[in-house]
Amino acid sequence: MALLEVNHLNISFGGLHAVDDFHVSIEKGQLYGLIGPNGAGKTTIFNLLTGVYKPDEGIINLDGQDITGKSTIDINKAGIARTFQNIRLFHQMSVLDNVKAGLHNHDKYSLFTGIVHTPKYFKVEKTMNEEAMKLLKVFDLDKEADILASNLPYGKQRKLEIARALATKPKLLLLDEPAAGMNPNETEELMDTIRFVRDNFDMTILLIEHDMKLVSGICEELTVLNFGHVLRQGKTSDVLHDPEVIKAYLGE
């Protein structure tokens, strides 16, 4: 059963079709890739899926629920979380508090409770601390829980961003160029992390990536975009060997 169904998605900026009749179907538990040249419309699609942009036309269904045009907050609550090409952590907050920021989507208390520190406040905080530490341990970040996020090495900042996204308890995780800026060893470790997340969190993952080693190594299916259009979709090995894809994207 498809977790994400997108049909006839369109958006224009100043008369230019940034995304034109985009469609994709992603099954539950799938690790899916979205690739294409710079300016092909990949990040625009992520922004449409997460409510940053509202489409001119088209339907976005998540797990049977129409989320087209909803706010970013409502879409996150419905089950989509994302990371960014340029890491967006709360750099002056601790590693632990970054993850707890994601947990606030589900474990909440009122402003009054937070100010007065009622028993409910301490109960919720204790629960969030325990949940956050469990997530940090999964990513081998529990020993750095109390340090500032800005003091983590680059590769660990990537892991923390994924951990924070998972704290919102999504059904679909969007990874925007997760390997950007990583060296080969960090990329290998990242591939293992992404596989682990999919397999152990019952997660469906859609990623944008330019690193073809990562794409071919972990993605089961791909969509290739070119100038906002779907150029090719299908099994990863078939897509990457398609002459049109090679001509448009791989430059060979």
Number of C-alpha atoms within 10 A of each C-alpha: 10 15 18 21 18 19 15 16 20 22 23 14 8 6 7 10 15 19 26 19 16 20 18 17 15 22 15 17 18 20 22 25 25 25 24 23 16 13 13 20 25 26 17 17 22 21 16 22 27 25 20 17 17 17 21 12 15 18 17 23 17 21 18 12 12 15 19 21 21 19 15 19 13 14 21 21 16 19 16 24 26 23 21 19 16 12 16 11 20 16 15 13 16 19 31 24 21 24 30 23 18 21 22 15 14 12 14 15 17 9 10 10 14 14 9 9 13 12 10 14 19 14 12 15 18 12 14 24 16 13 15 25 21 14 21 22 14 15 17 15 21 16 11 17 19 13 15 17 23 15 14 16 9 14 19 18 20 24 21 25 25 25 25 26 24 23 23 22 21 21 23 27 23 24 23 21 19 28 22 17 13 14 10 12 9 16 19 15 12 20 18 12 16 19 16 15 20 17 13 10 14 15 22 23 26 23 22 24 21 18 15 12 13 18 23 15 13 17 20 15 21 27 23 23 25 20 17 24 18 19 15 17 18 14 14 19 14 12 19 21 11 11 12 14 20 13 10 15 19 15 9 8
